[in-house]
Amino acid sequence: MKVLVIGGIAGGPSFATRLRRINEDDEIIIFERGAAISVASCAMPYYLGGVVSDRSKLIERTPEILKQRNNIDVRLFNEVTSITPANKSVTVKNLKTGDVYQESYDQLVIATGASPVVPPIKGIENAGNAFVLRAITDADKLMTYLAAKRPKTVTILGAGAIGIEVAEAFVRRQMDVTIVDQADQVASPYDPEIASIVKDELIKQGVHVILNNGIKEIRNNGHTLVFEDGSLHQTAMLFLGTGVRPNSQLAEAAGIRLSPDHHVIVDDHLQTNLPDIYAIGDVIETTSLINGLPIPSVLSSPANRQGHLLADIMTDAPVTYKGFVGAGVAKFFDLTASYVGYTESALKQLGITNYKTVFITPYDRAYFFPNADRVNFKLIYEEKTGKLLGGQAVGKHGIDKRIAELSVAITGNLTAFDLPALEIPYSPPYSSTRDVLNIAGYVAIRELTNRSKTVKVSAISAEDRQNAFFLDIREPGTESAGSINPTANIPLSQLRDRIEEIPKDKKIYITFRKGIGPYNASRILDGKGYDVTTIDES
């Protein structure tokens, strides 16, 4: 059998090497239009910043290695320009020589990935100082420019993960860094309570953060930026971190069905709507393992696993692709941020409202252990059932561990009711006797069983805002939090002794604070017969 693979960065080589281990006789050809295969794209910001100093470490495998070890024919600088499903062939152009040729197939795998989006800003086509970072050649161009021009300032368009990772790389190069985004927060797709912590870290590290503003024009060959508010900004260099789009044009032209956002639609065998044509990686839309809704599949880890699984599927193993959970992690200077499943923002975009959230800030290890720090952790779960929908965390230590544990819980169809029972290894240097997920489960169960009442600040009625008693439980010397002006401040540590100061003939709201303090206060007041509700502004 002859199997062709279009794309050689992540999923393509994973598929091809797995298929060879299963079947020694298949003819396998990988077409890659770029300069290398098996490129560690996620490592390139660290190469840019000097953390990874050896360029060769970014390339896991070479064509020569795949030929020698796996008998796989890898053709670099060979771009597949069309697919003809009717006669099961592809047209290929050799980008070095210009030669065009056809290649037949028995089965075809599309692993074309995604490409950076260049925003349609007036004058951007003349910006010789503007760069993206996706392919190894992009990294080469950036490094060459940095070495030759030695720019002192850089402006990054887009405050998502790639923008922040590249910001850190430029700061390591002692450049003056500005990040600009049209949105009102950094670090999409994280929710605002996580993103605000990341923003504070950026500012702490000397990065200038400009939000709710975009660039409407680029002048002076990329050195003068005109913001949407009319202000001008000078920069020596531009970096475009404005997202990616799937490389699905080839598939579309062949008659393969795409989603509204132009991802290739596949079934649970990773097959397209056309016979013997499959797709994996960033180019595809699959279904969410959480709720079965359509969802793009992104990042290199899913692509690699899909490639491995597809080889099994195509050799008649009794397996299927169960769906995409979505898990990511990023280093943002001295912080780690991680997520799994749906964010609250994503649920709102889908029109899903039957969920609740928990936001807690327990210690990442035993509180008495040196360098113990907070884990800012958000859990999202389905109302009534406790079905786990997602989670996010940011902090200094053990962040990826907690989200990885939650990812396993989601994959295993656990609910919030199961989280307290998770046996998470304990030792003071690594965790607390009741670890983050245990605590999140306890708080979620409290909400699910109506042991306390919680309300979003936007849901407080005008009458209550006028007549209710708003209690701030912060301790002396602690900064205020939340948007509600309190009626009174009675520290939690003094609440039992001063409870007579709180009227029983009014509805009591405990103003927003992070952590378990508001819950403890609500239990005290509830035990004394007060009508008490905790305000949630997370």
C-alpha positions as CSV (number, residue, x, y, z in Angstrom):
1,M,0.0,0.0,0.0
2,K,1.2,3.5,-0.8
3,V,0.5,6.2,1.8
4,L,1.2,9.9,1.3
5,V,1.5,12.4,4.1
6,I,1.1,16.2,3.4
7,G,2.9,18.1,6.2
8,G,5.9,17.0,8.3
9,I,6.0,19.1,11.4
10,A,4.2,17.3,14.2
11,G,1.4,14.9,13.4
12,G,2.7,13.8,10.0
13,P,6.0,12.3,11.2
14,S,4.3,10.8,14.3
15,F,1.8,9.0,12.0
16,A,4.5,7.9,9.5
17,T,6.9,6.4,12.1
18,R,4.1,4.6,13.9
19,L,2.7,3.2,10.6
20,R,6.2,1.9,9.7
21,R,6.5,0.1,13.1
22,I,3.2,-1.6,12.4
23,N,3.8,-2.4,8.7
24,E,7.2,-2.9,7.2
25,D,6.0,-3.1,3.6
26,D,4.0,0.1,3.0
27,E,5.5,2.8,0.9
28,I,5.4,6.0,2.9
29,I,6.2,9.5,1.5
30,I,6.1,12.7,3.5
31,F,5.8,16.0,1.6
32,E,7.0,19.1,3.5
33,R,7.1,22.5,1.8
34,G,9.4,23.9,4.4
35,A,13.1,23.5,5.3
36,A,12.8,20.9,8.0
37,I,10.5,18.3,9.5
38,S,9.7,17.4,13.2
39,V,10.4,21.0,14.3
40,A,9.7,21.8,17.9
41,S,7.7,25.0,17.2
42,C,6.8,25.5,20.8
43,A,10.5,25.8,21.7
44,M,11.3,28.6,19.3
45,P,10.6,31.4,21.7
46,Y,13.2,29.9,24.0
47,Y,15.7,29.7,21.1
48,L,14.9,33.4,20.4
49,G,15.6,34.2,24.0
50,G,18.8,32.2,24.3
51,V,17.4,29.6,26.7
52,V,17.9,27.0,24.0
53,S,21.1,28.0,22.3
54,D,21.6,25.2,19.8
55,R,19.4,25.5,16.7
56,S,19.7,21.8,15.9
57,K,17.9,20.9,19.1
58,L,14.7,22.4,17.6
59,I,14.7,19.6,15.0
60,E,13.9,16.2,16.4
61,R,14.4,14.2,13.3
62,T,15.9,14.8,9.8
63,P,14.9,13.2,6.5
64,E,18.1,11.2,6.6
65,I,17.3,9.7,10.0
66,L,13.7,8.8,8.9
67,K,15.1,7.2,5.7
68,Q,17.7,5.2,7.6
69,R,15.7,4.1,10.6
70,N,12.2,4.0,9.2
71,N,12.6,3.7,5.4
72,I,10.3,6.8,5.0
73,D,10.8,9.0,2.0
74,V,10.8,12.6,3.2
75,R,10.8,15.3,0.5
76,L,11.6,18.8,1.8
77,F,10.7,21.9,-0.2
78,N,8.1,19.8,-2.0
79,E,4.6,21.5,-1.9
80,V,1.5,19.6,-2.7
81,T,-0.5,22.0,-4.9
82,S,-3.6,19.9,-5.5
83,I,-5.4,16.7,-4.6
84,T,-7.4,14.8,-7.2
85,P,-9.6,12.3,-5.3
86,A,-11.1,10.9,-8.5
87,N,-7.9,9.2,-9.5
88,K,-6.3,9.2,-6.1
89,S,-3.3,11.4,-6.9
90,V,-1.6,14.6,-5.8
91,T,0.3,17.2,-7.8
92,V,3.6,18.3,-6.3
93,K,5.9,21.2,-7.0
94,N,9.6,21.0,-6.1
95,L,10.2,24.5,-4.7
96,K,13.9,24.2,-5.4
97,T,13.8,23.3,-9.0
98,G,10.3,24.3,-10.1
99,D,9.6,20.8,-11.4
100,V,5.9,19.7,-11.1
101,Y,5.0,16.0,-10.9
102,Q,2.1,13.7,-9.8
103,E,2.2,11.0,-7.2
104,S,-0.5,8.4,-6.7
105,Y,-1.8,7.2,-3.3
106,D,-3.8,4.4,-1.8
107,Q,-4.4,6.5,1.4
108,L,-3.7,10.1,2.1
109,V,-3.1,12.0,5.3
110,I,-3.5,15.8,5.5
111,A,-1.3,17.2,8.3
112,T,-0.9,20.7,6.9
113,G,-1.2,22.5,10.3
114,A,-1.8,26.3,10.6
115,S,-0.1,29.5,9.6
116,P,0.3,32.9,11.4
117,V,-2.3,35.5,10.6
118,V,-1.0,38.7,9.2
119,P,-3.6,41.4,10.1
120,P,-4.8,43.6,7.3
121,I,-3.3,46.8,8.6
122,K,-2.6,49.6,6.2
123,G,1.1,49.8,5.5
124,I,2.0,46.4,6.9
125,E,3.2,45.2,3.5
126,N,6.1,47.7,3.7
127,A,7.2,46.8,7.2
128,G,10.6,45.2,6.7
129,N,11.0,44.9,10.5
130,A,7.9,42.8,11.0
131,F,8.2,39.1,11.9
132,V,6.1,36.0,12.7
133,L,7.3,32.8,14.4
134,R,6.0,29.5,13.2
135,A,8.5,27.7,11.0
136,I,12.2,27.2,11.5
137,T,12.8,29.7,8.7
138,D,10.9,32.3,10.7
139,A,13.3,31.8,13.6
140,D,16.2,32.1,11.2
141,K,15.0,35.4,9.8
142,L,14.4,36.8,13.3
143,M,17.8,35.8,14.6
144,T,19.5,37.3,11.5
145,Y,17.7,40.6,11.9
146,L,18.5,40.8,15.6
147,A,22.2,40.1,15.0
148,A,22.4,42.6,12.1
149,K,20.2,45.5,13.4
150,R,20.5,45.1,17.2
151,P,17.1,46.8,17.7
152,K,16.5,48.3,21.1
153,T,12.7,48.4,21.0
154,V,10.1,45.9,19.9
155,T,6.3,46.1,19.7
156,I,4.3,42.9,19.8
157,L,0.8,42.8,18.3
158,G,-1.2,40.3,20.2
159,A,-1.1,39.5,23.9
160,G,-1.9,35.8,23.7
161,A,0.5,33.0,24.7
162,I,2.9,33.4,21.8
163,G,3.0,37.2,22.3
164,I,3.9,36.9,25.9
165,E,6.4,34.1,25.4
166,V,8.2,36.2,22.8
167,A,8.0,39.2,25.0
168,E,10.0,37.3,27.6
169,A,12.6,36.3,25.0
170,F,13.0,40.0,24.0
171,V,13.3,41.1,27.6
172,R,16.1,38.5,28.0
173,R,17.8,40.4,25.2
174,Q,17.4,43.6,27.2
175,M,15.0,45.1,24.7
176,D,12.3,47.6,25.6
177,V,9.1,45.6,25.0
178,T,5.5,46.8,24.3
179,I,2.5,44.5,23.9
180,V,-0.6,45.8,22.2
181,D,-4.0,44.1,22.0
182,Q,-7.5,45.2,20.9
183,A,-9.0,43.1,23.7
184,D,-9.3,44.2,27.3
185,Q,-7.0,41.5,28.7
186,V,-3.8,39.6,28.1
187,A,-3.3,35.9,27.9
188,S,-6.3,34.7,25.9
189,P,-8.0,32.2,26.3
190,Y,-7.6,32.5,30.0
191,D,-10.5,34.1,32.0
192,P,-10.0,37.6,33.4
193,E,-9.2,36.6,37.0
194,I,-6.2,34.5,35.7
195,A,-5.3,37.0,33.0
196,S,-5.1,39.9,35.5
197,I,-2.4,38.1,37.4
198,V,-0.4,37.5,34.2
199,K,-0.8,41.2,33.3
200,D,0.6,42.2,36.7
201,E,3.6,39.9,36.1
202,L,4.2,41.5,32.7
203,I,4.3,45.0,34.2
204,K,6.5,43.8,37.0
205,Q,9.0,42.5,34.4
206,G,9.0,45.9,32.6
207,V,6.8,45.1,29.7
208,H,4.5,48.0,28.6
209,V,1.0,46.7,28.2
210,I,-1.5,48.5,26.0
211,L,-5.0,47.1,25.9
212,N,-8.3,48.1,24.3
213,N,-6.3,49.6,21.5
214,G,-5.2,48.4,18.1
215,I,-3.0,49.6,15.3
216,K,-4.8,51.1,12.3
217,E,-1.8,52.1,10.3
218,I,1.9,51.4,10.0
219,R,4.2,54.1,8.6
220,N,7.9,54.6,8.0
221,N,8.5,51.0,6.9
222,G,7.3,49.6,10.1
223,H,8.9,52.1,12.6
224,T,5.9,54.3,13.2
225,L,2.6,52.9,14.5
226,V,-0.7,54.7,14.4
227,F,-3.0,53.5,17.2
228,E,-6.8,53.4,16.9
229,D,-7.0,56.2,19.4
230,G,-4.8,58.4,17.1
231,S,-1.6,58.2,19.2
232,L,1.8,57.5,17.5
233,H,4.3,54.9,18.7
234,Q,7.8,54.5,17.5
235,T,9.4,51.0,17.4
236,A,12.6,49.5,15.9
237,M,10.9,46.1,15.4
238,L,7.5,44.5,15.1
239,F,6.3,41.0,16.1
240,L,3.0,39.7,14.9
241,G,1.4,37.4,17.4
242,T,-2.2,37.8,16.2
243,G,-3.2,34.2,15.9
244,V,-3.1,31.4,13.3
245,R,-5.5,30.0,10.7
246,P,-5.7,26.4,9.4
247,N,-3.9,25.5,6.2
248,S,-7.0,24.0,4.7
249,Q,-7.1,25.6,1.2
250,L,-5.7,22.4,-0.4
251,A,-8.4,20.3,1.3
252,E,-11.2,22.7,0.4
253,A,-10.1,22.7,-3.3
254,A,-10.3,18.9,-3.3
255,G,-13.9,18.9,-2.1
256,I,-13.2,18.1,1.5
257,R,-15.8,19.4,3.9
258,L,-14.7,22.3,6.2
259,S,-16.2,23.9,9.3
260,P,-17.4,27.5,9.2
261,D,-14.0,28.6,10.5
262,H,-12.2,26.6,7.8
263,H,-11.0,23.6,9.7
264,V,-11.2,20.1,8.1
265,I,-14.0,18.1,9.6
266,V,-13.1,14.5,10.6
267,D,-15.0,11.7,12.2
268,D,-14.0,9.4,15.1
269,H,-11.6,7.6,12.7
270,L,-10.0,10.9,11.8
271,Q,-11.4,10.5,8.2
272,T,-12.7,13.3,6.1
273,N,-15.8,13.1,4.0
274,L,-13.8,11.6,1.1
275,P,-12.7,8.0,0.9
276,D,-9.1,7.2,2.0
277,I,-8.4,10.7,3.0
278,Y,-7.6,11.5,6.6
279,A,-6.5,14.6,8.5
280,I,-4.8,15.3,11.9
281,G,-3.4,18.2,13.8
282,D,-4.1,22.0,13.8
283,V,-5.9,21.8,10.5
284,I,-8.8,19.7,11.8
285,E,-12.1,20.2,13.7
286,T,-13.2,17.3,15.8
287,T,-15.6,16.9,18.7
288,S,-15.1,17.9,22.3
289,L,-14.7,14.9,24.6
290,I,-16.4,17.0,27.3
291,N,-19.8,17.6,25.5
292,G,-19.5,16.4,22.0
293,L,-19.7,19.8,20.4
294,P,-17.5,20.7,17.4
295,I,-14.1,22.0,18.4
296,P,-10.7,22.8,16.7
297,S,-7.8,20.6,17.6
298,V,-4.7,22.7,18.4
299,L,-1.2,22.3,19.7
300,S,1.5,19.8,18.9
301,S,0.7,17.2,21.6
302,P,-2.7,16.3,20.3
303,A,-1.3,16.3,16.8
304,N,1.4,13.8,17.8
305,R,-1.1,11.6,19.6
306,Q,-3.6,11.8,16.7
307,G,-0.9,10.7,14.3
308,H,0.0,7.7,16.4
309,L,-3.7,6.7,16.8
310,L,-4.4,7.2,13.1
311,A,-1.7,4.6,12.1
312,D,-3.5,2.1,14.4
313,I,-6.9,3.0,12.9
314,M,-5.7,2.6,9.3
315,T,-4.3,-0.8,10.2
316,D,-7.7,-2.0,11.5
317,A,-7.0,-1.7,15.2
318,P,-10.3,-1.6,17.2
319,V,-9.8,2.0,18.3
320,T,-11.4,5.4,17.7
321,Y,-10.6,9.0,18.4
322,K,-12.7,9.9,21.4
323,G,-12.4,13.6,21.1
324,F,-10.4,16.7,22.1
325,V,-10.2,17.9,25.6
326,G,-7.8,20.9,25.1
327,A,-5.0,21.3,27.5
328,G,-2.2,23.9,27.4
329,V,0.5,25.4,29.6
330,A,2.8,28.4,29.1
331,K,5.7,30.0,31.0
332,F,5.0,33.7,31.5
333,F,8.2,35.0,33.0
334,D,8.2,33.8,36.6
335,L,4.7,32.4,36.4
336,T,3.2,29.3,34.9
337,A,-0.3,29.4,33.5
338,S,-2.2,26.3,32.4
339,Y,-5.7,25.3,31.3
340,V,-7.8,22.4,30.3
341,G,-11.3,22.1,28.8
342,Y,-13.6,25.1,28.4
343,T,-12.9,28.5,29.8
344,E,-15.9,30.5,31.1
345,S,-15.3,32.9,28.1
346,A,-15.6,30.0,25.7
347,L,-18.8,28.7,27.3
348,K,-20.4,32.2,27.1
349,Q,-19.5,32.4,23.4
350,L,-21.3,29.0,22.9
351,G,-24.3,30.2,24.7
352,I,-23.9,27.7,27.5
353,T,-25.1,29.0,30.9
354,N,-25.8,26.0,33.1
355,Y,-22.4,26.1,34.8
356,K,-20.9,27.3,38.0
357,T,-17.3,28.3,38.9
358,V,-15.0,28.0,41.9
359,F,-12.0,30.3,42.3
360,I,-9.6,29.4,45.2
361,T,-6.1,30.4,46.2
362,P,-4.6,27.6,48.3
363,Y,-0.9,27.1,48.9
364,D,1.1,25.0,46.3
365,R,2.7,23.1,49.2
366,A,2.5,23.0,53.0
367,Y,2.0,26.6,54.1
368,F,4.9,26.3,56.6
369,F,7.4,25.1,54.0
370,P,9.9,27.6,52.7
371,N,8.8,29.4,49.5
372,A,5.2,28.2,49.7
373,D,3.2,30.3,47.3
374,R,-0.4,30.5,46.1
375,V,-2.1,28.5,43.3
376,N,-4.8,30.7,41.7
377,F,-7.2,28.0,40.6
378,K,-10.5,28.2,38.8
379,L,-12.8,25.2,38.3
380,I,-15.8,25.2,36.0
381,Y,-18.4,22.6,36.4
382,E,-22.0,21.9,35.2
383,E,-24.8,23.1,37.4
384,K,-26.7,20.3,39.3
385,T,-24.6,17.4,37.9
386,G,-21.1,18.6,38.8
387,K,-19.8,17.5,35.4
388,L,-16.3,18.9,35.0
389,L,-16.1,21.4,32.1
390,G,-12.7,22.9,32.6
391,G,-10.2,24.6,34.8
392,Q,-7.4,27.2,34.8
393,A,-4.5,28.0,37.1
394,V,-1.6,30.4,37.4
395,G,1.2,30.6,39.9
396,K,4.9,29.7,40.4
397,H,5.0,26.0,41.3
398,G,3.0,22.9,40.5
399,I,0.5,24.6,38.2
400,D,0.9,22.2,35.3
401,K,0.6,19.3,37.8
402,R,-2.8,20.4,39.0
403,I,-4.2,21.0,35.6
404,A,-2.8,17.7,34.4
405,E,-4.7,16.0,37.3
406,L,-7.8,17.8,36.3
407,S,-7.4,16.8,32.6
408,V,-7.2,13.1,33.7
409,A,-10.3,13.6,35.8
410,I,-12.2,15.1,32.9
411,T,-11.0,12.4,30.5
412,G,-12.2,9.8,33.1
413,N,-15.7,11.4,33.3
414,L,-15.3,12.3,37.0
415,T,-17.4,15.1,38.5
416,A,-16.9,17.7,41.1
417,F,-18.3,15.3,43.6
418,D,-15.3,13.0,43.0
419,L,-12.5,15.5,43.5
420,P,-12.3,15.3,47.3
421,A,-11.7,11.6,46.9
422,L,-8.6,12.0,44.7
423,E,-5.6,10.6,46.4
424,I,-2.9,13.1,45.5
425,P,0.6,12.4,46.8
426,Y,1.5,14.5,49.8
427,S,4.7,15.7,51.2
428,P,5.3,19.2,52.6
429,P,7.7,20.2,49.7
430,Y,5.1,19.3,47.1
431,S,1.6,19.7,48.3
432,S,-0.8,20.1,51.2
433,T,-2.7,17.3,53.0
434,R,-5.8,18.5,51.1
435,D,-4.4,19.5,47.7
436,V,-5.8,22.0,45.3
437,L,-8.3,19.7,43.5
438,N,-9.5,18.3,46.8
439,I,-10.3,21.8,48.0
440,A,-11.9,22.8,44.7
441,G,-14.1,19.8,45.0
442,Y,-15.2,20.7,48.6
443,V,-16.1,24.2,47.6
444,A,-18.0,23.0,44.4
445,I,-20.0,20.4,46.4
446,R,-20.9,23.2,48.9
447,E,-22.4,25.1,46.0
448,L,-24.0,22.1,44.4
449,T,-25.7,21.0,47.6
450,N,-26.9,24.6,48.4
451,R,-25.0,24.8,51.7
452,S,-24.3,28.4,50.9
453,K,-25.6,31.0,48.5
454,T,-23.4,32.7,45.9
455,V,-24.4,35.4,43.4
456,K,-22.6,37.2,40.6
457,V,-22.3,40.9,41.3
458,S,-24.3,41.7,38.1
459,A,-27.2,39.7,39.5
460,I,-27.7,41.8,42.6
461,S,-31.0,43.6,42.4
462,A,-31.2,47.4,42.5
463,E,-33.3,47.1,45.6
464,D,-30.7,45.0,47.4
465,R,-28.0,47.4,46.3
466,Q,-30.0,50.1,48.1
467,N,-31.1,48.3,51.2
468,A,-28.9,45.3,51.9
469,F,-26.0,45.1,54.3
470,F,-22.6,44.6,52.5
471,L,-20.0,43.1,54.7
472,D,-16.3,43.3,54.0
473,I,-14.4,40.7,56.0
474,R,-10.8,41.8,55.2
475,E,-8.2,41.9,57.9
476,P,-6.5,45.1,58.9
477,G,-3.8,46.2,56.4
478,T,-5.4,44.2,53.6
479,E,-6.4,45.9,50.4
480,S,-10.0,46.1,49.5
481,A,-11.3,43.9,46.7
482,G,-14.3,43.8,44.4
483,S,-16.5,46.5,43.0
484,I,-19.1,46.8,45.8
485,N,-18.6,49.5,48.5
486,P,-19.1,47.8,51.8
487,T,-21.5,48.9,54.5
488,A,-19.0,47.8,57.1
489,N,-15.7,46.1,57.5
490,I,-15.6,43.5,60.2
491,P,-12.5,41.3,59.9
492,L,-13.2,37.5,59.7
493,S,-11.0,37.0,62.8
494,Q,-13.3,39.3,64.8
495,L,-16.6,38.3,63.3
496,R,-17.9,36.1,66.1
497,D,-17.1,38.7,68.7
498,R,-18.7,41.6,66.7
499,I,-21.7,39.8,65.2
500,E,-24.2,42.0,67.0
501,E,-23.1,44.8,64.7
502,I,-24.7,43.0,61.8
503,P,-28.5,43.6,61.5
504,K,-30.7,40.5,61.3
505,D,-33.5,42.3,59.6
506,K,-31.5,42.9,56.4
507,K,-30.1,40.6,53.7
508,I,-26.4,40.2,54.2
509,Y,-23.9,40.1,51.3
510,I,-20.3,39.2,51.9
511,T,-18.2,41.3,49.4
512,F,-15.9,39.6,47.0
513,R,-12.5,38.3,48.2
514,K,-10.4,35.5,46.9
515,G,-9.9,32.3,48.9
516,I,-12.0,30.5,51.5
517,G,-12.6,33.4,53.9
518,P,-16.0,34.4,52.5
519,Y,-17.2,30.8,52.8
520,N,-16.1,30.6,56.4
521,A,-17.8,33.9,57.1
522,S,-21.0,32.7,55.5
523,R,-21.1,29.6,57.6
524,I,-20.7,31.6,60.8
525,L,-23.5,34.0,59.8
526,D,-25.8,31.2,58.5
527,G,-25.3,29.3,61.8
528,K,-26.5,32.4,63.7
529,G,-29.6,32.7,61.5
530,Y,-28.6,35.4,59.1
531,D,-29.8,35.5,55.4
532,V,-26.3,35.6,53.9
533,T,-25.1,35.5,50.3
534,T,-21.5,35.6,49.0
535,I,-20.7,37.8,46.1
536,D,-18.7,36.2,43.3
537,E,-16.7,38.6,41.0
538,S,-14.4,35.9,39.5
